[in-house]
């Protein structure tokens, strides 16, 4: 694609679009605005876009209208079907994009869908990149996300100044879909690790230990992890508000299981984690954070635990 090498993005010059202003998207778009980029935003629930509009963002009435007004369009929505609708639908971003526009999907979605979007965009002279993230609400607020990128090397390089406003670790993983595959690796790691964190704290609680002191001892050693350090204190406090929704994590685990089946991989730990998270959802906690797994596991052993905070 001949115009790839001429891509150059800068504050005051580049018009940025943002679709999906939820827990993470609002903070991420805010970082671009703070750096001097004018943003045009869209969210199905308009009230969620209001804080950005109050800060000076323009509001569009459809994803297509966002693309018509912008040079680079970021999306971070809920599910693959949402990605398909806001990108490939009649009112989607590709319908409104001009040749040379860049579409960046930061949703955790299906690798095959990322490739399909890339191919449909290329047929129109539009660039498409899949760039899912890890780091949760804290990483989004503090611009410390890990961004896993799939797409053409020249396009990814041109986007790096924007990515660096959103995260600390930006790695180009390979062609379209590679970012999504890398995010699946990330989610497999988190799923099994979360079981360990919850079971360890349950053990400590049942043994009568002071869990805050336990975290002091084990958090900095070989057993330490991001989930233990960042979500362990929330579990102990009974704060299960979402940095990342259980229902969205279940979507990710379903994608990872489907991909593992396609590749003829046996991943029993992933399958167990998915089943345990189904129990979390069945207990009415689908809109709580992923660390609400603690409540489902506590219930299995009839161990009292502080429930969701008000």
VMD Tcl script that draws the C-alpha trace (Angstrom):
set ca {
  {0.00 0.00 0.00}
  {1.91 2.96 -1.35}
  {0.85 5.69 1.10}
  {1.92 3.67 4.15}
  {5.38 5.24 4.34}
  {3.95 8.78 4.39}
  {1.85 8.27 7.51}
  {2.73 10.80 10.18}
  {0.66 11.68 13.22}
  {1.08 14.75 15.42}
  {-0.95 16.87 17.87}
  {-2.77 19.73 16.20}
  {-2.55 17.94 12.87}
  {-4.00 14.47 13.35}
  {-7.71 14.07 13.99}
  {-8.33 11.19 16.37}
  {-11.54 9.23 16.72}
  {-12.46 7.15 19.76}
  {-15.27 4.60 19.91}
  {-15.99 3.04 23.30}
  {-15.66 5.31 26.32}
  {-16.11 2.81 29.11}
  {-13.92 1.92 32.09}
  {-10.71 1.99 30.06}
  {-11.56 3.83 26.86}
  {-12.44 7.12 28.53}
  {-9.08 7.32 30.31}
  {-7.16 6.30 27.20}
  {-8.84 8.87 24.97}
  {-8.24 11.45 27.69}
  {-4.48 10.88 27.46}
  {-4.54 11.66 23.71}
  {-6.57 14.80 24.33}
  {-4.18 15.91 27.08}
  {-1.33 15.58 24.58}
  {-3.05 17.99 22.21}
  {-5.00 15.70 19.88}
  {-8.55 16.73 19.04}
  {-10.89 13.79 19.51}
  {-14.24 12.88 18.04}
  {-15.98 10.31 20.22}
  {-18.89 7.88 20.03}
  {-20.45 5.62 22.62}
  {-23.77 3.77 22.45}
  {-24.61 5.10 25.92}
  {-24.08 8.79 25.27}
  {-23.76 9.70 28.96}
  {-20.50 7.75 29.13}
  {-18.98 10.04 26.50}
  {-20.03 13.22 28.33}
  {-16.87 13.65 30.44}
  {-14.76 13.69 27.27}
  {-17.19 16.03 25.51}
  {-17.03 18.34 28.53}
  {-13.24 18.41 28.08}
  {-13.58 19.52 24.46}
  {-14.13 16.37 22.39}
  {-16.62 16.44 19.56}
  {-19.42 13.87 19.66}
  {-20.52 11.89 16.61}
  {-23.80 10.05 16.17}
  {-22.32 6.87 14.65}
  {-19.01 5.05 14.17}
  {-19.21 5.92 10.48}
  {-19.42 9.63 11.34}
  {-16.36 9.28 13.57}
  {-14.34 7.83 10.69}
  {-15.56 10.48 8.28}
  {-14.15 13.15 10.61}
  {-10.85 11.51 11.59}
  {-7.47 10.27 10.41}
  {-7.00 7.58 13.05}
  {-9.93 5.79 14.70}
  {-9.50 3.76 17.90}
  {-12.12 1.28 19.07}
  {-12.31 -0.47 22.43}
  {-15.71 -2.09 22.82}
  {-17.07 -5.21 24.49}
  {-17.39 -8.27 22.29}
  {-16.35 -9.47 18.81}
  {-19.89 -8.87 17.54}
  {-19.54 -5.24 18.68}
  {-16.22 -4.94 16.85}
  {-17.83 -6.38 13.70}
  {-20.75 -3.96 13.90}
  {-18.79 -0.77 14.61}
  {-16.15 -1.60 12.00}
  {-17.75 -3.58 9.18}
  {-21.44 -2.66 9.59}
  {-23.32 -0.27 7.32}
  {-22.87 2.47 9.92}
  {-19.35 1.36 10.80}
  {-15.95 2.96 10.61}
  {-14.85 1.29 7.38}
  {-17.89 2.68 5.58}
  {-16.82 6.19 6.58}
  {-13.07 5.82 6.20}
  {-11.15 7.42 3.35}
  {-8.06 5.85 1.75}
  {-5.14 6.31 4.15}
  {-7.30 6.30 7.30}
  {-6.01 4.02 10.07}
  {-8.40 1.86 12.11}
  {-6.99 0.63 15.42}
  {-9.02 -1.94 17.34}
  {-7.91 -2.23 20.96}
  {-10.73 -4.57 21.97}
  {-9.75 -8.10 22.95}
  {-11.34 -9.95 20.06}
  {-10.96 -12.87 17.67}
  {-7.74 -13.21 15.64}
  {-9.75 -14.27 12.59}
  {-11.90 -11.13 12.85}
  {-8.77 -8.96 13.04}
  {-7.53 -10.53 9.82}
  {-10.93 -10.09 8.14}
  {-10.99 -6.40 9.08}
  {-7.43 -5.98 7.79}
  {-8.35 -7.52 4.44}
  {-11.59 -5.56 4.05}
  {-9.77 -2.34 4.93}
  {-6.90 -3.04 2.54}
  {-9.39 -3.48 -0.30}
  {-10.48 0.11 0.31}
  {-6.98 1.54 0.78}
  {-7.49 1.79 4.54}
  {-5.01 0.53 7.16}
  {-6.17 -1.71 10.03}
  {-4.27 -2.68 13.16}
  {-5.26 -4.94 16.06}
  {-3.81 -3.66 19.34}
  {-5.40 -5.24 22.42}
  {-4.12 -4.13 25.80}
  {-3.40 -5.47 29.26}
  {-3.21 -3.55 32.51}
  {-6.83 -2.97 33.45}
  {-8.37 0.22 34.73}
  {-5.25 1.23 36.66}
  {-3.02 0.79 33.63}
  {-5.44 2.80 31.51}
  {-5.63 5.67 34.01}
  {-1.86 5.79 34.52}
  {-0.93 5.19 30.84}
  {0.98 2.04 31.82}
  {-0.74 -0.44 29.54}
  {0.95 -3.23 27.65}
  {-0.12 -2.95 24.00}
  {0.16 -6.02 21.75}
  {0.07 -5.01 18.11}
  {-0.69 -6.85 14.89}
  {-0.46 -5.23 11.46}
  {1.91 -3.78 8.88}
  {5.24 -2.72 10.36}
  {5.24 0.76 8.78}
  {1.74 1.53 10.03}
  {2.57 0.31 13.53}
  {5.72 2.45 13.56}
  {3.69 5.51 12.58}
  {1.22 4.81 15.39}
  {3.90 4.42 18.07}
  {3.81 8.10 19.17}
  {0.11 7.64 19.91}
  {0.61 4.25 21.57}
  {3.29 5.72 23.84}
  {0.68 8.10 25.27}
  {-1.40 5.09 26.30}
  {1.08 2.49 27.51}
  {4.61 1.65 28.55}
  {5.16 -1.60 26.69}
  {4.36 -1.52 22.99}
  {5.42 -4.56 20.97}
  {4.69 -5.26 17.31}
  {3.91 -8.99 17.39}
  {3.53 -9.60 13.66}
  {0.87 -9.42 10.94}
  {-2.86 -8.83 11.41}
  {-4.24 -11.05 14.16}
  {-0.90 -11.46 15.96}
  {-1.86 -8.86 18.55}
  {-5.03 -10.77 19.37}
  {-3.16 -14.09 19.61}
  {-0.70 -12.48 22.03}
  {-3.58 -11.19 24.14}
  {-4.90 -14.75 24.33}
  {-1.52 -15.81 25.76}
  {-1.94 -13.01 28.30}
  {-5.43 -14.14 29.27}
  {-4.40 -17.79 29.66}
  {-1.69 -16.66 32.06}
  {-4.09 -14.47 34.04}
  {-6.79 -17.15 34.27}
  {-4.62 -19.78 35.91}
  {-2.76 -17.27 38.05}
  {-6.03 -15.87 39.41}
  {-7.02 -19.32 40.64}
  {-3.73 -19.51 42.53}
  {-4.12 -16.05 44.05}
  {-7.65 -16.78 45.28}
  {-6.84 -20.23 46.64}
  {-3.74 -18.94 48.42}
  {-5.67 -16.17 50.15}
  {-8.46 -18.58 51.05}
  {-5.87 -20.88 52.61}
  {-4.36 -18.00 54.57}
  {-7.75 -16.84 55.76}
  {-8.81 -20.31 56.91}
  {-5.47 -20.69 58.72}
  {-6.23 -17.53 60.68}
  {-3.44 -15.41 59.20}
  {-3.41 -11.63 58.81}
  {-3.69 -11.49 55.02}
  {-2.14 -8.04 54.73}
  {0.97 -9.33 56.50}
  {0.91 -12.41 54.27}
  {1.01 -10.17 51.19}
  {4.05 -8.37 52.62}
  {5.93 -11.66 52.79}
  {4.91 -13.36 49.57}
  {4.24 -10.47 47.22}
  {7.87 -9.64 46.50}
  {9.17 -13.21 46.24}
  {8.93 -15.93 43.64}
  {5.18 -16.22 44.24}
  {4.56 -12.57 43.41}
  {2.42 -11.47 40.45}
  {0.56 -8.45 39.15}
  {-2.75 -10.00 40.20}
  {-1.52 -10.71 43.72}
  {-0.09 -7.20 44.21}
  {-2.91 -5.24 42.58}
  {-6.01 -7.37 43.12}
  {-5.05 -9.19 46.32}
  {-5.62 -6.07 48.46}
  {-8.98 -5.50 46.77}
  {-10.04 -9.07 47.56}
  {-8.99 -8.67 51.20}
  {-10.97 -5.41 51.43}
  {-14.07 -6.96 49.83}
  {-13.84 -4.53 46.90}
  {-14.88 -6.42 43.78}
  {-15.67 -3.46 41.56}
  {-14.41 -3.98 38.01}
  {-11.13 -3.05 36.51}
  {-12.18 -5.67 33.97}
  {-15.62 -7.32 33.89}
  {-16.04 -11.04 34.53}
  {-18.40 -11.23 31.54}
  {-15.72 -9.77 29.28}
  {-13.10 -12.15 30.66}
  {-15.42 -15.06 29.91}
  {-15.57 -13.83 26.33}
  {-11.77 -13.87 26.20}
  {-11.53 -17.36 27.67}
  {-14.07 -18.62 25.12}
  {-11.94 -17.20 22.30}
  {-8.79 -18.78 23.75}
  {-10.51 -22.16 24.10}
  {-11.84 -21.98 20.54}
  {-8.38 -21.12 19.21}
  {-6.79 -23.92 21.25}
  {-9.29 -26.41 19.81}
  {-8.57 -25.15 16.30}
  {-4.84 -25.69 16.93}
  {-5.52 -29.10 18.55}
  {-4.09 -28.00 21.90}
  {-5.13 -29.53 25.22}
  {-5.17 -26.75 27.83}
  {-6.90 -28.26 30.89}
  {-5.95 -25.39 33.20}
  {-7.65 -22.91 30.87}
  {-10.75 -25.12 30.67}
  {-10.93 -25.31 34.47}
  {-10.59 -21.55 34.81}
  {-13.37 -21.02 32.28}
  {-15.69 -23.31 34.24}
  {-14.92 -21.55 37.52}
  {-15.64 -18.19 35.93}
  {-18.94 -19.59 34.65}
  {-19.77 -20.18 38.32}
  {-18.91 -16.54 39.10}
  {-21.33 -15.42 36.38}
  {-24.01 -17.86 37.57}
  {-23.78 -16.30 41.03}
  {-24.78 -12.94 39.55}
  {-21.28 -11.43 39.53}
  {-20.73 -11.03 35.79}
  {-20.43 -7.25 36.09}
  {-17.88 -7.44 38.91}
  {-14.12 -7.56 38.43}
  {-12.25 -10.73 37.49}
  {-11.01 -11.03 41.08}
  {-14.62 -11.87 42.08}
  {-13.47 -15.43 41.41}
  {-12.59 -15.28 45.11}
  {-16.30 -15.24 46.03}
  {-17.12 -18.32 43.94}
  {-14.20 -20.28 45.37}
  {-15.02 -19.21 48.93}
  {-18.56 -20.46 48.43}
  {-17.25 -23.88 47.30}
  {-15.62 -24.37 50.72}
  {-18.31 -22.49 52.65}
  {-15.74 -19.93 53.79}
  {-17.23 -16.52 54.64}
  {-15.78 -13.68 52.59}
  {-16.64 -10.04 52.40}
  {-19.11 -9.63 49.56}
  {-19.14 -7.00 46.80}
  {-18.78 -3.46 48.04}
  {-21.74 -1.17 47.70}
}
mol new
graphics top color blue
foreach p $ca { graphics top sphere $p radius 0.5 }
foreach p [lrange $ca 0 end-1] q [lrange $ca 1 end] { graphics top cylinder $p $q radius 0.2 }
display resetview
